[in-house]
Amino acid sequence: MQNKHNTRKALVLGGKTGLLGQALVTALAAANWEVFIASRPELDPLDFGCLEAFVNKVEPAAIFNTVAWTNVDKAEDEEEEAYRLNRSFPSQLGRLARQRNTWLMHFSTDFVFNGKKQAPYTEEDKAAPLGAYGESKLAGEQALLQCCPELCCIVRTAWLFGPGRQNFITAILNRCANEGSASVVHDQVGSPTYTPDLAEACVRLAEVRARGIVHVVNSGQASRCEFASKAVSMAGMRCPVHAINSADYPQKAARPTYSVLSTSRYTALTGHTMRPWPQALQDYVLQVLPQKSIVL
């Protein structure tokens, strides 16, 4: 099928309530895209007929899929459900994109890596997930790259925080406000990422119709404990943040100890460099949270 869409028309799946989806809607609108939103409960992503009808009605130039199973621990017990959203659904989207010749952006995760590397992961590094969540996300990547490699851009990202929904930072600040202290693991190191920055970067990738896998995170790295401590300090809260080992905070699914992502390919594609995560965190803690009254 030939695509008859408007070249500035975007469909954001999960754009109404999702942390990243909301940021994408804002960034696309600011860049003069005409934005359409499809979210539950109005649209069941697993009802392919309904999804196909919606896409045929909108005729988007680009589809952004932020719908995913993101409960890392629960995926260990409900693996089939995780695969339905993280592999089967993107696979269906890929077939739909191929039929319509529509560019598709899909989001993946740093959890496709096992964390054994001690330098930022590039797109060429071999994926080796530690659990069902990462395995399901990797399966989604592979399905898309097999189905429509010339039409899809897979953005791997990590450690999201930002306005519109509870996240790691709001959880830490709430814990400090309610309990007076927080204990956070220090032996997991990754790439904190501000959703408005990520969304703007994704718009840049859409403008050049990027293909293949691209890592997009804020620059720099931090342990979970460093990330939390910086937020508490910026918020001006008198709250000790205690560093603990992952073994002291057992979770069902294993996490990579090191999952920092390199953004060199993103910069090569767009000419843009992602700003350091502490600058983004400062914007969030000092500007966004007080206005939105999300935390306290």
VOTILO-924864 format. One record per residue (C-alpha): x negated, y, z; residue in three letters; residue number from 1. Coordinates in steps of 0.02 Angstrom, whole numbers. Each point is the difference from the previous one (the first is absolute). Layout:
      x      y      z resn resi
      X      Y      Z  ALA  NUM
...
END
This chain:
      x      y      z resn resi
      0      0      0  MET    1
    -65    171    -44  GLN    2
     -7    124    142  ASN    3
    112    152    -33  LYS    4
    -33     81    168  HIS    5
    -45    177     45  ASN    6
   -189      4     27  THR    7
     20     93    167  ARG    8
    132   -113     75  LYS    9
    -52   -107    150  ALA   10
     89   -137     96  LEU   11
    -61    -27    178  VAL   12
     51   -166     77  LEU   13
      7     19    188  GLY   14
     -2    189    -11  GLY   15
    136     40    125  LYS   16
    -70    -65    165  THR   17
   -172    -73    -34  GLY   18
   -153     89     68  LEU   19
    -87      3   -169  LEU   20
    160      7   -102  GLY   21
     55    163     78  GLN   22
   -171     78    -29  ALA   23
      3    -56   -182  LEU   24
    171     80    -29  VAL   25
    -67    165     68  THR   26
   -162     -5    -99  ALA   27
     84    -47   -163  LEU   28
    130    138     17  ALA   29
   -138    126     38  ALA   30
    -86    -55   -161  ALA   31
    160     33    -99  ASN   32
     53   -180    -23  TRP   33
    186    -40     -1  GLU   34
     13   -124    143  VAL   35
    127   -138     26  PHE   36
      5   -105    159  ILE   37
     53   -180     22  ALA   38
      3    -67    178  SER   39
     93   -123    107  ARG   40
    142    -22     36  PRO   41
     61     79   -162  GLU   42
   -117   -108   -104  LEU   43
    -57   -174     51  ASP   44
   -175    -22    -73  PRO   45
     27   -187     -9  LEU   46
    156     21   -109  ASP   47
    -90      9   -166  PHE   48
    158     29   -102  GLY   49
     45    151    104  CYS   50
   -177     67    -11  LEU   51
     -5    -24   -188  GLU   52
    165     92    -22  ALA   53
    -64    144    107  PHE   54
   -161     15   -100  VAL   55
     95     -7   -164  ASN   56
    111    141     61  LYS   57
   -143    112     60  VAL   58
   -123    -40   -142  GLU   59
   -152     55    100  PRO   60
   -171     35    -74  ALA   61
    -79    -69    158  ALA   62
     53   -117    140  ILE   63
    -82     11    171  PHE   64
     29   -153    108  ASN   65
    -25     29    187  THR   66
    114   -145     51  VAL   67
    -96   -134     95  ALA   68
     -3   -120    145  TRP   69
   -119     88    120  THR   70
     21    -93    165  ASN   71
   -170    -84      6  VAL   72
     32   -115    148  ASP   73
    178    -47    -47  LYS   74
    -62    -54   -172  ALA   75
    -88   -147     83  GLU   76
    169    -71     52  ASP   77
    103     63   -147  GLU   78
   -120    -26   -142  GLU   79
    134    -38   -129  GLU   80
     86    166     35  GLU   81
   -165     93    -11  ALA   82
    -35    -79   -170  TYR   83
    173     45    -63  ARG   84
    -32    186     25  LEU   85
   -188      3    -28  ASN   86
    -15   -117   -148  ARG   87
    168    -45    -78  SER   88
     68    176     -1  PHE   89
   -153     83    -81  PRO   90
     -5   -142   -125  SER   91
    179     40    -50  GLN   92
    -44    184    -10  LEU   93
   -146    -41   -112  GLY   94
    111    -93   -122  ARG   95
    122    145      0  LEU   96
   -140    125    -31  ALA   97
    -66   -105   -144  ARG   98
    172    -13    -80  GLN   99
     24    188     10  ARG  100
   -181     52    -29  ASN  101
      9     95    165  THR  102
   -154     44    104  TRP  103
      6    -78    174  LEU  104
    -94     43    160  MET  105
     -2   -133    136  HIS  106
    -79     12    172  PHE  107
   -113   -126     83  SER  108
   -111     -8    152  THR  109
   -173    -12     76  ASP  110
     60   -164     78  PHE  111
    -42    -90   -163  VAL  112
   -180      0     67  PHE  113
    -72   -106    140  ASN  114
   -101    139     80  GLY  115
   -169    -86     -9  LYS  116
    -79    134   -110  LYS  117
    -86    145     87  GLN  118
     12    128   -140  ALA  119
    158     75    -77  PRO  120
     95   -123   -107  TYR  121
     13     38   -186  THR  122
    131    -60   -121  GLU  123
   -123   -129    -66  GLU  124
    -27    -84    168  ASP  125
     76   -172     19  LYS  126
    161     -6     99  ALA  127
     13   -126    141  ALA  128
    151     33    113  PRO  129
      1    -61    179  LEU  130
    188    -28     17  GLY  131
    168    -18    -83  ALA  132
     29    188    -18  TYR  133
   -162     29    -95  GLY  134
     25   -157   -102  GLU  135
    175     55    -52  SER  136
    -62    173    -49  LYS  137
   -143    -74   -101  LEU  138
    123   -115    -87  ALA  139
    102    153    -48  GLY  140
   -154     83    -74  GLU  141
    -43   -155   -101  GLN  142
    178    -19    -65  ALA  143
      2    179    -65  LEU  144
   -173     -8    -77  LEU  145
     52   -157    -91  GLN  146
    169     67    -55  CYS  147
    -35    179    -57  CYS  148
   -183     51     24  PRO  149
     14    140   -127  GLU  150
    146     81     92  LEU  151
    -35    -19    185  CYS  152
   -107     90    127  CYS  153
    -24    -89    166  ILE  154
    -49    120    140  VAL  155
    -82    -80    150  ARG  156
     12    108    154  THR  157
    -14    -17    189  ALA  158
     44     61    175  TRP  159
    141    117    -51  LEU  160
     57    145    108  PHE  161
    109    148    -43  GLY  162
    168     87     20  PRO  163
    171    -78    -14  GLY  164
    -18   -160     97  ARG  165
    -81    -74    154  GLN  166
   -180    -57    -29  ASN  167
   -160    -41     92  PHE  168
    -33    181     51  ILE  169
    175     34     66  THR  170
     -8   -165     95  ALA  171
   -164     50     83  ILE  172
     59    175     47  LEU  173
    164    -68     67  ASN  174
    -94   -127    103  ARG  175
   -110    137     73  CYS  176
    152    106     40  ALA  177
     95   -142     82  ASN  178
   -138   -103     81  GLU  179
   -144    123     22  GLY  180
   -130   -109    -87  SER  181
    -25   -114   -150  ALA  182
   -108   -151    -39  SER  183
    -51    -19   -181  VAL  184
   -112   -125    -89  VAL  185
   -169     67    -53  HIS  186
    -62   -149   -102  ASP  187
    114     30   -149  GLN  188
    -68    132   -120  VAL  189
     96     67   -148  GLY  190
     58    149   -103  SER  191
    134    111     82  PRO  192
    112     71   -136  THR  193
    120    148      5  TYR  194
    154    -38   -103  THR  195
     18    175    -77  PRO  196
   -182    -11    -60  ASP  197
     29   -175    -66  LEU  198
    158     54    -90  ALA  199
    -86    147    -85  GLU  200
   -139   -117    -54  ALA  201
    128   -119    -73  CYS  202
     78    140   -101  VAL  203
   -172     36    -72  ARG  204
    -17   -183    -49  LEU  205
    173      6    -79  ALA  206
    -49    151   -103  GLU  207
   -142    -99    -80  VAL  208
     99   -164     -5  ARG  209
   -136    -91     94  ALA  210
     -8   -188    -19  ARG  211
    -66   -141    107  GLY  212
    -45      5    183  ILE  213
    -47    166     82  VAL  214
    -46     29    183  HIS  215
     75    159     73  VAL  216
    -34     49    181  VAL  217
    -63    154     89  ASN  218
   -190      6      5  SER  219
   -100    -56    150  GLY  220
     30   -144    118  GLN  221
     50    -29    180  ALA  222
     38   -135    124  SER  223
    178    -11     62  ARG  224
    -59     71    166  CYS  225
    -92    146    -81  GLU  226
    153     39   -105  PHE  227
    113      0    153  ALA  228
   -122    101    106  SER  229
    -15    135   -132  LYS  230
    189     18     -9  ALA  231
     17     12    189  VAL  232
   -138    131      7  SER  233
     78    103   -141  MET  234
    168     -6     88  ALA  235
    -81     72    156  GLY  236
     60   -142    108  MET  237
    -87    -54    160  ARG  238
      8   -184    -36  CYS  239
   -144   -124     14  PRO  240
    -14   -117   -150  VAL  241
    -85   -161     52  HIS  242
    -98   -102   -127  ALA  243
     39   -186      3  ILE  244
    -47   -150   -107  ASN  245
    124    -83   -117  SER  246
    -14   -154    110  ALA  247
     73    103    143  ASP  248
    152     44   -107  TYR  249
     49   -166    -80  PRO  250
    110      7   -153  GLN  251
     73   -142   -103  LYS  252
    -87     49   -163  ALA  253
   -186     30    -17  ALA  254
    -55    174    -54  ARG  255
   -155     42   -101  PRO  256
   -133     75    113  THR  257
    -61    113   -140  TYR  258
    114     55   -142  SER  259
    -64    171    -55  VAL  260
     44     33   -183  LEU  261
   -108     91   -127  SER  262
     91    132   -103  THR  263
   -134     23   -133  SER  264
    111    -69   -138  ARG  265
    141    117     48  TYR  266
   -119    148    -11  THR  267
    -64    -59   -169  ALA  268
    177    -13    -68  LEU  269
     67    165     67  THR  270
   -151    111     36  GLY  271
     69     24    175  HIS  272
    -81    -47    166  THR  273
    104    -53    149  MET  274
    -25    111    152  ARG  275
    -65    -70    166  PRO  276
    130    -82    111  TRP  277
    -34    116    151  PRO  278
     54    151   -103  GLN  279
    160    -89    -50  ALA  280
     31    -56    178  LEU  281
    -20    179     60  GLN  282
    134     58   -122  ASP  283
    116   -135     61  TYR  284
    -26     20    187  VAL  285
     -9    190      7  LEU  286
    122     50   -138  GLN  287
    121   -139    -44  VAL  288
     38    -86    166  LEU  289
     43    159    100  PRO  290
    119     57   -136  GLN  291
     84   -169    -21  LYS  292
      5    -43    186  SER  293
    -37   -180    -42  ILE  294
   -109    -42    147  VAL  295
     48     82    163  LEU  296
END
